[in-house]
């Protein structure tokens, strides 16, 4: 690739997780193209502003497209050359002139049940807060236990596994949600993505104790299998969005793309698009490449009780595979 005096501008949201992911991509860009200058630009989105404003009124869902709009405007206006997204936040329909150009190698797609340790003194004044032993599963939670999450997918799967639960909304970033769990005795657990926790350098010891910068003491985590909690479309993947006619940036993105992950998320996003829903729809899908074939599992609560489907096709038929399962579950 030829060098240019014009820096390549990388746009990201300002949350801790978004910055961690953008810095991962920035490091990959610099390693792959050392002769190119790269600059990171932080853009606050409408979704970030509304989420901050909505912390006190947690019953209102925020359309995920609100977390990408300003980044896409920056791309179209030439104020950025590539935008880094958590792919689960990126709508399946992109604005004219933009495309999903690359997808980084996927991290672990599983979710984690986060809860208080029964052996730890919570220090919540005036009201005791119950805790649970290591290795807690969703089915182990007692009737009336409160598992806070803003995801319609997680709510539906939680209630399928344990119909006696209460599943109110929760707002805020990862640190805010953990702090709420540690200090609010009427909240028993929450669910977070393992990929996000890992990218923020949070760790679990052999008994599930959660550790990391800013983590409240006394929290445990149980990693949930995909059989228990099938992930949302694109979970664990980082997407790179660019202008369709920018050959210079496309050449850079070729170094960032993980071909297997790209085919997996193409199948998942085709399923979501075929279901006619957005990122907040109560559906889930997970694709994997096994023995050279693309395997896709999907489920939907759109019509009420859970409906499930799975299928296998050649890797080159990723989009058709997603459309096939959407047709089966509509």
Residue pairs with C-beta under 8 A, 6 or more apart in sequence:
1 33
1 35
1 36
1 248
1 251
1 252
3 35
3 36
4 36
4 248
5 37
7 36
7 37
7 38
7 39
8 29
8 36
8 37
8 38
8 39
8 81
8 82
8 248
8 249
8 252
9 38
9 39
9 41
9 79
9 80
9 81
9 82
10 22
10 25
10 26
10 29
10 38
10 39
10 40
10 41
10 80
10 81
10 82
10 83
10 84
11 41
11 43
11 71
11 74
11 75
11 79
11 80
11 82
11 83
11 84
12 18
12 19
12 21
12 22
12 40
12 41
12 42
12 43
12 71
12 83
12 84
13 19
13 42
13 43
13 44
13 45
13 48
13 67
13 71
14 42
14 43
14 44
14 48
15 48
15 173
16 173
16 174
16 175
16 200
17 86
17 173
17 174
17 196
17 199
17 200
18 84
18 86
19 42
20 199
20 200
21 84
21 86
21 199
21 238
22 40
22 84
23 40
24 104
24 199
24 238
25 84
25 104
25 238
25 240
25 256
26 38
26 40
28 104
28 255
28 256
29 36
29 38
29 252
29 255
29 256
30 36
30 38
32 252
32 255
32 256
33 252
33 255
36 252
41 74
41 79
41 80
43 70
43 71
43 74
43 80
44 70
45 66
45 67
45 68
45 69
45 70
45 71
46 66
46 69
46 70
47 62
47 63
47 64
47 65
47 66
47 67
47 68
47 69
48 67
50 62
50 66
51 62
51 171
51 172
54 60
54 62
54 171
55 171
55 172
55 176
58 150
58 168
58 169
58 170
58 171
59 169
60 169
61 150
61 152
61 169
61 280
63 278
63 279
63 280
64 88
64 89
64 90
64 91
64 278
64 279
64 280
65 91
65 278
65 279
67 85
67 89
68 83
68 85
68 89
68 90
68 91
68 241
71 80
71 83
71 85
71 241
72 83
72 94
72 95
72 98
72 241
73 79
74 80
74 83
75 81
75 82
75 83
75 98
75 241
75 242
75 243
76 95
76 97
76 98
76 243
81 242
81 243
81 246
81 249
82 101
82 240
82 241
82 242
82 249
82 252
82 253
83 240
83 241
83 242
84 238
84 239
84 240
85 238
85 239
85 240
85 241
86 196
86 234
86 237
86 238
86 239
87 103
87 234
87 235
87 237
87 238
87 239
87 265
88 232
88 233
88 234
88 235
88 237
88 279
89 234
89 279
90 100
90 234
90 239
90 241
90 279
91 278
91 279
92 269
92 270
92 272
92 273
92 278
93 273
94 100
94 241
97 243
97 244
97 245
98 241
98 242
98 243
98 244
99 241
99 242
99 243
99 244
100 239
100 240
100 241
101 240
101 241
101 242
101 249
101 250
101 253
101 257
102 239
102 240
102 253
102 254
102 256
102 257
102 262
103 237
103 238
103 239
103 240
103 257
103 258
103 261
103 262
103 265
104 237
104 238
104 240
104 256
104 257
104 258
104 261
105 258
105 261
106 236
106 237
106 258
106 261
106 264
106 265
107 194
107 195
107 198
107 199
107 236
107 237
108 194
108 195
108 198
108 236
109 194
109 195
109 226
109 231
109 235
109 236
109 286
110 193
110 194
110 223
110 224
110 225
110 226
110 229
110 231
111 154
111 191
111 192
111 193
111 194
111 223
111 224
111 229
111 231
112 191
112 192
112 193
112 194
112 197
112 221
112 222
112 223
112 224
113 136
113 137
113 138
113 147
113 189
113 190
113 191
113 221
113 222
113 224
114 177
114 178
114 181
114 189
114 190
114 191
114 192
114 210
114 219
114 220
114 221
115 131
115 132
115 136
115 181
115 188
115 189
115 190
115 219
115 220
115 221
115 222
116 122
116 129
116 130
116 131
116 132
116 181
116 182
116 188
116 189
116 218
116 219
116 220
117 131
117 132
117 134
117 209
117 218
117 219
117 220
118 130
118 131
118 132
118 133
119 131
119 133
120 131
120 217
120 218
121 218
122 128
122 129
122 131
122 182
122 185
122 218
124 183
124 184
124 185
127 185
128 185
129 184
129 185
130 185
130 188
131 218
132 140
132 141
132 188
132 189
132 220
134 207
134 208
134 220
134 222
135 208
135 222
136 189
136 220
136 222
137 222
137 224
137 228
138 147
138 158
138 161
138 162
138 165
138 224
138 228
138 229
139 161
139 162
141 147
141 162
141 164
141 165
141 188
141 189
142 164
143 164
143 165
144 164
144 165
144 166
145 162
145 164
145 165
145 166
145 188
145 189
146 165
146 166
146 167
146 168
146 186
146 187
146 188
146 189
147 158
147 165
147 166
147 167
147 188
147 189
147 190
147 191
148 167
148 168
148 169
148 170
148 177
148 180
148 181
148 187
148 189
148 190
149 155
149 158
149 167
149 169
149 170
149 190
149 191
150 169
150 170
150 171
151 191
151 232
151 280
152 280
152 281
152 282
152 301
153 230
153 232
153 281
153 282
153 283
153 284
153 301
154 167
154 191
154 229
155 167
155 282
156 282
156 301
156 306
157 228
157 229
157 230
157 284
157 306
158 165
158 167
158 191
159 165
159 167
160 306
161 228
170 177
170 180
170 187
170 190
172 180
174 192
174 196
174 197
174 200
174 202
175 214
175 215
177 190
177 192
178 190
178 210
178 214
178 215
178 216
178 219
179 216
180 187
180 190
181 187
181 189
181 190
181 216
181 219
182 216
182 217
182 218
182 219
183 216
191 224
191 229
193 231
193 235
193 236
194 223
194 236
195 235
195 236
197 210
197 212
197 221
200 212
201 212
201 213
202 210
202 211
202 212
202 215
203 210
203 211
203 212
204 210
204 211
204 221
204 223
205 211
207 220
208 220
208 221
208 222
209 219
209 220
210 219
210 220
210 221
226 286
226 297
230 284
230 285
230 286
230 297
230 298
230 299
231 284
231 285
231 286
232 279
232 283
232 284
232 285
233 265
233 268
233 269
233 271
233 272
233 279
233 283
233 284
233 285
234 265
234 268
234 269
235 286
237 261
237 264
237 265
239 265
240 253
240 256
240 257
242 249
242 250
242 253
243 249
260 289
260 315
263 287
263 289
263 294
263 315
263 316
263 318
264 287
264 288
264 289
264 294
264 318
265 287
266 318
266 319
266 322
267 285
267 287
267 294
267 296
267 318
267 319
267 321
267 322
268 285
268 286
268 287
268 296
268 322
269 322
270 318
270 319
270 320
270 321
270 322
270 323
270 326
271 283
271 285
271 296
271 298
271 322
271 323
271 325
271 326
272 278
272 279
272 281
272 283
272 285
272 322
272 326
273 322
273 326
274 322
274 323
274 325
274 326
274 327
274 330
275 281
275 283
275 300
275 302
275 326
275 329
275 330
276 330
277 283
277 302
281 302
282 300
282 301
282 302
283 298
283 299
283 300
283 301
283 302
283 329
284 298
284 299
284 300
285 296
285 297
285 298
285 299
285 322
285 325
286 296
286 297
286 298
287 294
287 295
287 296
287 297
287 318
287 321
287 322
288 294
288 295
289 295
289 315
292 314
292 315
293 312
293 313
293 314
293 315
294 312
294 313
294 314
294 315
294 317
294 318
294 321
295 310
295 311
295 312
296 310
296 311
296 312
296 321
296 322
296 325
297 308
297 309
297 310
298 308
298 309
298 310
298 325
298 326
298 329
299 306
299 307
299 308
299 309
299 329
300 306
300 307
300 329
301 307
302 329
302 330
307 329
308 329
309 325
309 328
309 329
310 325
311 321
311 324
311 325
311 328
312 321
313 320
313 321
313 324
